[in-house]
Amino acid sequence: MSDTLNPVERPRAADLVRTGRARSADLLRGVWRRVRPHLPVLLVYGVLKLIGFAVFMYLLDSTGDFRRKHPRFGGGAQPWDVLATWDGWWYQQIAANGYDPALVPIPGATGMITLEGNSAAFFPLYPATMRLVSDVTGLGLYGSGLLVSVVASFAAALGVHAVAARFGGPRAGLAAAGLWAVWPGSGTEWSGYSESLYVALAVWACHAVMNDRWLTAGVLTFTAGLSRPTSVALIAALTVAALRRLHRRDDDVGRPLTAILVAPLGLAGYLLYVGERMGDLTGYFKLQKGAWARSFDFGAQTLDVFTSVAVGRTDYLFPFPVEDFIGVLVVLLGLLLIPLLIRLRPPSVLIVYTLCTFVLVLGSQQIFGNVSRYLLPAFPLFLPLAVRLRTLGMPLLCGLLAVVAAASGSYAGYVLFELGVP
């Protein structure tokens, strides 16, 4: 049989080609129409992150201290290797080998650390996403982890913009997205950490609640619960907002109620899984306390750090003077911004989420220097500053954010990864 087309078939084949090209062109034009309004946000956020990231890499390379550290504990052959150390190392182990939850005592240990560290302390969403991207793209786990974080950070920037624009218009949204790029702790946004993925889910869950898209909010909160234990703040915020909606006795009862039921299943499911595998339903919390000295102490350690830093003492738990000093400043800034946030009269979901995040972070015993990272998800704090920054002209606003971005390479990157434990 001849492979050539007869004269009747040729026009039909050509028509199919033209139709396929037309449809592809229509699809591209549709994608462009959707993306184009968001380009300023993506561009501003991306440029600010590149500025801070370049300064961070320069500082790491110029000091060279990372070369003398173990690859698991902040070291590597190249500066960018540092981005996947500490917690990033654990996430890669989970992505490669999965979990084996256990409570393993350290022989003869009598101090605060009595259990061997176990990967079960780290929630599964980020390493699972890392592994999926690696399998699909062929990238290694390191590259896949960074890709997930970078893409998620842009998604979070768009969400922060969308929420802030509700209060101060597009200019405030742009400023808020810029603040997300330079906030203390933002050095983990482009690293092997779960912050960007969690914040992307949290901000869009809050946005969904604000727009009465309860099922979307419930699913996003469920997914966020597989990312971080502090997702309990997001669960509480959604629950309060949904109960307020139900209190109004609107006709739409099913969707808010469904969101309340779905939201905590991710967090609860993982904690129950770990507890069942360990043979102790409280196993996750015992692991955190015995292996990482993390527990809820109602703010006792936070108070100890504040009083110690004020007089120059370093005899408190896990001292990292420079990182701790930045953490103290971040907490004070947050406490100043909370009343300003309340004055904006935002929806209850933002207030409850922010307050619960603060209570969980400040009420826990932990490496205090990590506070700047742990408070990074409290994105509603950007709103009061963003509303005020919207009055600046675009050149001045971008110039100011660029200067802060350059500084962030030090306080949000170098200090976090090199002078402390991120």
PyMOL commands that set and color helices and strands:
alter all, ss='L'
color gray80, all
select helices_A, chain A and resi 9-63+65-68+79-84+87-97+119-121+125-137+141-182+186-188+195-210+214-224+229-247+254-262+265-278+283-292+300-311+321-343+348-362+368-374+379-389+394-418
alter helices_A, ss='H'
color red, helices_A
select strands_A, chain A and resi 295-296+364-365
alter strands_A, ss='S'
color yellow, strands_A
deselect
rebuild
show_as cartoon
